[in-house]
Amino acid sequence: MPAGEPTADRHVQVEECVEERIVLGTWGLSGPVEAADGPAGYPGRPSHCFDEVLDAAYRAGVRWVDTAPGYGAGSGLVRLAAWQRSRGAAFRVVMKPGRPHGPGGPRSDLRVGSLRREIDAGAELVGPPAAVLVKDPPEEAFRDGVLAEVLGELASALPGTRVGVATHRLDLVPYLPEPAELDARAGAQVQPHAASPVVQMEHHAVNRTVAVPAAAHARRRGWEVWGMQPLAYGFLAGRYGPDTRFAADDWRSRLPRQARSALAAGARGFAASLPSPFSSRPPAECALAWCLTDPSLQRIVVGPRTGAQFASVLGAMSLARDPRFTAHAAAARGAYGVPH
């Protein structure tokens, strides 16, 4: 075998690493969502684009896929079901109920009966979920114990299924219930040595000063932490700036210019912080690798909209194993109060 050519064993190791660390998000592939106050999703993509990304991810070893009944007003689940049927393959599905699509768009509904209906309807299409994460509960649910009650009931009703929460509100992470409380609420249905509850939180290089400590806090509390939106809605990929005009059916078209400017400035600041060996790498690879090197994150949820964008995930996996990059990232996390 020629020198430098990857061995079969190394290929297997890469696939195993991808499977352990990457969840494929489908929010950007599922179709537009309309709410009373404007677009609430991403621009529509033809179904063949959905298939292209899932094919690339599956070939690379990704086996977890993230979806929600509200994605594309339900079309995301339909597309995932069609892919699984046509390929004769299946992902481990992360189902995110809790914001069903209604006449005025997605709305929060934490009633256990409603959550079960969403889960059961999704399972009819794509099979039983491997994980159920309650999507974006309101603040009061964290503070008044409703979230703990709901998660305990779901854990009891769905033995063997990972349960948890997905939130963009990092300020609410300190109010996550103790895992022991969830076990107590679930009662006898929880098996000994059951897996930790999962919190999927917004975590990227733009919000790193708050995301890094929040992830570390959740992990210390006994939660398994997954990072989502690692490219900060695409700004960390270097594609957007404060003057970008988003499509009419793209929720980012509703972002105030001040917010777009802040995201763009954060992306520029992160790029400028990279030492010279890495400043020439694609921005998306560096941003994804930043998340992959955070020891508090068990997985990251990526949302490519093309096969080419998915390729940056594989580049990031390689970069995250570079000891020079990991040392740089560890030193930076230390500046946010998190030990190396």
C-alpha positions as CSV (number, residue, x, y, z in Angstrom):
1,M,0.0,0.0,0.0
2,P,1.4,3.4,-0.9
3,A,2.7,5.5,2.0
4,G,0.1,7.9,3.4
5,E,-2.8,6.0,1.9
6,P,-5.5,5.5,4.6
7,T,-5.9,2.0,5.8
8,A,-9.2,0.1,6.1
9,D,-8.8,0.2,9.9
10,R,-8.4,4.0,9.8
11,H,-11.5,4.3,7.6
12,V,-13.5,2.3,10.2
13,Q,-12.1,4.5,13.0
14,V,-13.3,7.6,11.2
15,E,-16.7,6.2,10.6
16,E,-17.0,5.2,14.3
17,C,-15.9,8.7,15.3
18,V,-18.5,10.3,13.0
19,E,-21.2,8.0,14.4
20,E,-20.3,8.9,18.0
21,R,-20.0,12.7,17.5
22,I,-22.3,13.8,14.7
23,V,-26.1,14.2,14.5
24,L,-27.5,15.3,11.2
25,G,-30.0,18.1,11.6
26,T,-32.8,18.4,9.0
27,W,-34.2,21.9,9.8
28,G,-32.7,23.4,6.7
29,L,-33.9,20.6,4.4
30,S,-37.5,20.1,5.5
31,G,-39.1,23.1,3.8
32,P,-40.5,26.5,4.8
33,V,-42.7,27.2,7.8
34,E,-45.1,30.1,8.0
35,A,-46.1,31.7,11.2
36,A,-48.5,34.5,11.9
37,D,-45.7,37.0,12.1
38,G,-43.7,35.8,9.1
39,P,-41.4,32.9,8.1
40,A,-40.4,30.5,10.9
41,G,-38.2,28.1,8.9
42,Y,-35.7,27.9,6.1
43,P,-36.3,28.3,2.3
44,G,-37.7,25.3,0.5
45,R,-35.4,22.7,-1.0
46,P,-36.3,20.1,-3.5
47,S,-36.6,16.6,-2.1
48,H,-33.5,15.4,-4.1
49,C,-31.4,17.9,-2.1
50,F,-32.7,16.2,1.1
51,D,-31.7,12.9,-0.3
52,E,-28.3,14.1,-1.4
53,V,-27.4,15.3,2.1
54,L,-28.7,12.2,3.8
55,D,-26.8,10.0,1.3
56,A,-23.6,11.8,2.0
57,A,-24.0,11.6,5.7
58,Y,-25.0,8.0,5.8
59,R,-21.9,7.1,3.6
60,A,-19.7,9.0,6.0
61,G,-21.0,7.0,9.0
62,V,-23.6,9.3,10.5
63,R,-26.4,7.3,12.0
64,W,-28.3,9.8,14.1
65,V,-30.7,12.3,12.5
66,D,-32.5,15.2,14.2
67,T,-36.1,16.1,13.2
68,A,-39.2,17.6,14.6
69,P,-42.9,17.3,13.7
70,G,-42.9,21.0,13.1
71,Y,-40.0,21.1,10.6
72,G,-41.4,22.0,7.2
73,A,-44.9,21.9,8.8
74,G,-44.5,18.1,8.8
75,S,-42.8,17.6,5.5
76,G,-39.4,16.9,7.1
77,L,-40.7,13.6,8.6
78,V,-42.4,12.7,5.3
79,R,-39.1,13.2,3.5
80,L,-37.1,11.2,6.0
81,A,-39.6,8.4,5.8
82,A,-39.3,8.4,2.0
83,W,-35.5,8.3,2.2
84,Q,-35.5,5.4,4.6
85,R,-38.0,3.4,2.4
86,S,-36.1,4.1,-0.8
87,R,-32.7,3.3,0.6
88,G,-33.7,0.3,2.8
89,A,-31.8,2.0,5.6
90,A,-32.7,3.7,8.9
91,F,-31.3,6.4,11.1
92,R,-31.6,6.6,14.9
93,V,-34.1,9.3,15.0
94,V,-34.0,12.2,17.5
95,M,-37.6,13.4,17.7
96,K,-38.3,16.9,19.0
97,P,-41.9,17.4,19.9
98,G,-43.3,20.3,21.9
99,R,-43.9,22.9,19.2
100,P,-46.6,21.5,16.9
101,H,-47.5,23.4,13.7
102,G,-50.9,25.0,14.0
103,P,-52.9,27.6,12.0
104,G,-50.7,30.4,13.3
105,G,-47.4,28.5,13.0
106,P,-45.5,26.5,15.6
107,R,-46.7,26.9,19.2
108,S,-45.5,25.5,22.5
109,D,-47.6,22.6,23.9
110,L,-46.1,20.6,26.7
111,R,-49.2,18.6,27.6
112,V,-48.0,15.0,27.8
113,G,-50.9,13.8,25.7
114,S,-50.0,16.2,22.9
115,L,-46.4,15.3,23.1
116,R,-47.3,11.6,22.8
117,R,-49.5,12.2,19.8
118,E,-46.6,14.0,18.1
119,I,-44.2,11.2,18.9
120,D,-46.6,8.4,17.9
121,A,-47.4,10.2,14.6
122,G,-43.8,10.5,13.8
123,A,-43.0,6.9,14.8
124,E,-45.6,5.8,12.2
125,L,-43.6,7.4,9.5
126,V,-39.9,6.9,10.6
127,G,-40.0,4.3,13.3
128,P,-39.7,4.6,17.1
129,P,-37.4,7.4,18.1
130,A,-34.0,6.7,19.8
131,A,-34.3,10.0,21.6
132,V,-37.1,12.5,22.4
133,L,-36.1,16.0,23.2
134,V,-38.8,18.5,24.2
135,K,-38.3,21.4,21.8
136,D,-37.9,25.0,23.2
137,P,-40.0,24.9,26.3
138,P,-41.0,28.3,27.6
139,E,-39.1,29.9,30.5
140,E,-41.7,29.2,33.1
141,A,-41.6,25.4,32.4
142,F,-37.9,25.4,33.5
143,R,-38.6,27.5,36.6
144,D,-41.9,26.0,37.9
145,G,-41.1,22.3,37.6
146,V,-43.3,21.5,34.6
147,L,-40.4,20.5,32.4
148,A,-39.1,18.1,35.1
149,E,-42.6,16.6,35.4
150,V,-43.0,16.2,31.6
151,L,-39.5,14.6,31.2
152,G,-40.2,12.2,34.0
153,E,-43.5,11.1,32.4
154,L,-41.9,10.7,29.0
155,A,-39.0,8.6,30.6
156,S,-41.6,6.4,32.2
157,A,-43.7,6.0,29.1
158,L,-40.8,5.4,26.8
159,P,-38.4,3.1,28.5
160,G,-35.1,2.7,26.6
161,T,-35.5,6.0,24.8
162,R,-33.2,8.9,25.6
163,V,-35.2,11.9,26.9
164,G,-34.3,15.5,27.3
165,V,-34.7,19.0,26.1
166,A,-33.6,21.2,23.2
167,T,-33.3,24.9,23.9
168,H,-31.7,28.1,22.4
169,R,-32.0,29.8,25.8
170,L,-28.7,29.4,27.5
171,D,-29.8,31.5,30.4
172,L,-32.2,28.7,31.3
173,V,-29.6,26.0,31.5
174,P,-29.1,26.6,35.3
175,Y,-32.7,25.6,35.8
176,L,-32.4,22.2,34.2
177,P,-33.8,19.6,36.7
178,E,-31.4,17.2,38.4
179,P,-31.2,13.8,36.6
180,A,-32.0,12.1,39.9
181,E,-35.3,14.1,40.1
182,L,-36.2,12.8,36.6
183,D,-35.4,9.2,37.6
184,A,-37.6,9.6,40.7
185,R,-40.5,10.9,38.7
186,A,-40.1,8.1,36.1
187,G,-40.1,5.5,38.9
188,A,-39.7,1.8,38.2
189,Q,-39.6,2.3,34.5
190,V,-36.0,3.7,34.6
191,Q,-33.5,0.9,34.3
192,P,-30.4,0.8,36.5
193,H,-27.5,2.7,34.9
194,A,-29.9,4.4,32.5
195,A,-28.3,6.9,30.1
196,S,-28.1,10.5,31.2
197,P,-30.8,13.0,30.0
198,V,-29.8,15.0,27.0
199,V,-29.8,18.8,26.6
200,Q,-29.3,20.1,23.1
201,M,-28.2,23.7,23.3
202,E,-27.2,26.4,21.0
203,H,-23.4,26.3,21.0
204,H,-21.1,28.0,18.5
205,A,-18.0,30.3,18.3
206,V,-20.1,33.5,18.3
207,N,-21.8,32.8,21.6
208,R,-18.8,30.9,23.0
209,T,-18.4,33.2,26.1
210,V,-21.8,32.0,27.4
211,A,-22.1,28.6,25.6
212,V,-18.9,27.1,26.9
213,P,-19.7,27.7,30.6
214,A,-23.3,26.7,30.1
215,A,-22.3,23.4,28.5
216,A,-19.7,22.7,31.3
217,H,-22.4,23.5,33.9
218,A,-24.9,21.1,32.4
219,R,-22.3,18.4,32.1
220,R,-21.4,18.8,35.8
221,R,-25.0,18.4,36.7
222,G,-25.1,15.0,35.0
223,W,-26.6,15.9,31.6
224,E,-25.3,14.8,28.3
225,V,-24.7,17.9,26.2
226,W,-25.2,18.2,22.4
227,G,-24.3,21.4,20.7
228,M,-26.6,22.7,17.9
229,Q,-26.3,25.5,15.4
230,P,-22.5,25.2,15.4
231,L,-22.3,27.6,12.4
232,A,-24.4,30.3,14.0
233,Y,-27.1,30.1,11.4
234,G,-24.5,30.1,8.6
235,F,-22.7,33.2,9.6
236,L,-19.6,31.3,10.8
237,A,-19.3,29.7,7.4
238,G,-18.4,33.1,6.0
239,R,-21.4,33.2,3.7
240,Y,-23.4,36.1,5.3
241,G,-22.9,39.7,6.5
242,P,-25.0,42.5,7.9
243,D,-26.3,43.4,4.4
244,T,-27.2,39.9,3.3
245,R,-30.7,39.8,1.8
246,F,-32.3,36.5,2.8
247,A,-35.1,34.9,0.8
248,A,-38.7,35.8,1.7
249,D,-39.4,32.4,3.2
250,D,-36.2,32.4,5.3
251,W,-36.7,33.2,9.0
252,R,-33.4,35.1,8.9
253,S,-35.0,37.7,6.8
254,R,-36.7,38.8,10.0
255,L,-33.5,39.4,11.8
256,P,-32.9,43.1,12.7
257,R,-29.8,44.6,11.1
258,Q,-28.3,44.9,14.6
259,A,-28.6,41.2,15.1
260,R,-27.1,40.4,11.7
261,S,-24.3,42.8,12.4
262,A,-23.6,41.1,15.7
263,L,-23.5,37.6,14.2
264,A,-21.2,38.8,11.4
265,A,-18.9,40.6,13.8
266,G,-18.7,37.5,16.0
267,A,-17.8,35.4,13.0
268,R,-15.1,37.8,12.0
269,G,-13.8,37.9,15.5
270,F,-13.6,34.1,15.7
271,A,-11.7,33.9,12.4
272,A,-9.3,36.6,13.5
273,S,-8.6,34.6,16.7
274,L,-7.3,31.6,14.8
275,P,-3.5,31.2,14.7
276,S,-1.9,31.2,11.3
277,P,-1.7,27.5,10.7
278,F,-5.6,27.4,10.7
279,S,-6.6,30.8,9.4
280,S,-6.4,29.6,5.8
281,R,-8.8,26.6,6.5
282,P,-12.4,26.9,5.4
283,P,-14.3,28.9,8.1
284,A,-17.0,26.3,8.5
285,E,-14.4,23.6,9.2
286,C,-12.8,25.7,11.9
287,A,-16.1,26.6,13.5
288,L,-17.3,23.0,13.6
289,A,-13.9,21.8,14.9
290,W,-14.2,24.4,17.7
291,C,-17.3,22.7,18.9
292,L,-15.9,19.2,18.5
293,T,-13.0,20.0,20.7
294,D,-15.2,21.1,23.6
295,P,-15.0,18.3,26.1
296,S,-18.4,19.2,27.5
297,L,-20.1,18.3,24.2
298,Q,-20.8,14.6,23.5
299,R,-22.3,15.3,20.1
300,I,-22.9,18.3,17.7
301,V,-25.9,18.6,15.5
302,V,-25.0,19.9,12.0
303,G,-27.5,21.2,9.4
304,P,-25.9,21.2,6.0
305,R,-28.2,22.0,3.0
306,T,-26.0,20.5,0.3
307,G,-23.6,17.5,0.0
308,A,-20.8,20.0,-0.4
309,Q,-21.6,21.6,2.9
310,F,-21.6,18.3,4.6
311,A,-18.0,17.7,3.4
312,S,-17.0,20.5,5.8
313,V,-18.0,18.1,8.7
314,L,-15.4,15.6,7.6
315,G,-12.7,18.3,7.3
316,A,-13.7,19.5,10.8
317,M,-13.3,16.0,12.2
318,S,-9.7,15.9,10.9
319,L,-9.0,19.4,12.2
320,A,-10.4,18.6,15.7
321,R,-7.7,15.8,16.0
322,D,-4.9,18.2,15.3
323,P,-3.1,18.7,18.6
324,R,-2.2,22.3,17.7
325,F,-5.9,23.2,17.2
326,T,-7.0,21.4,20.3
327,A,-4.4,23.2,22.3
328,H,-5.6,26.6,20.9
329,A,-9.2,25.8,21.6
330,A,-8.5,24.6,25.2
331,A,-6.6,27.8,26.0
332,A,-9.5,29.8,24.7
333,R,-12.0,27.9,26.8
334,G,-9.8,28.7,29.8
335,A,-10.4,32.4,29.2
336,Y,-14.1,31.8,29.7
337,G,-13.6,30.2,33.1
338,V,-13.6,26.6,32.0
339,P,-10.5,24.6,32.9
340,H,-8.5,23.1,30.0
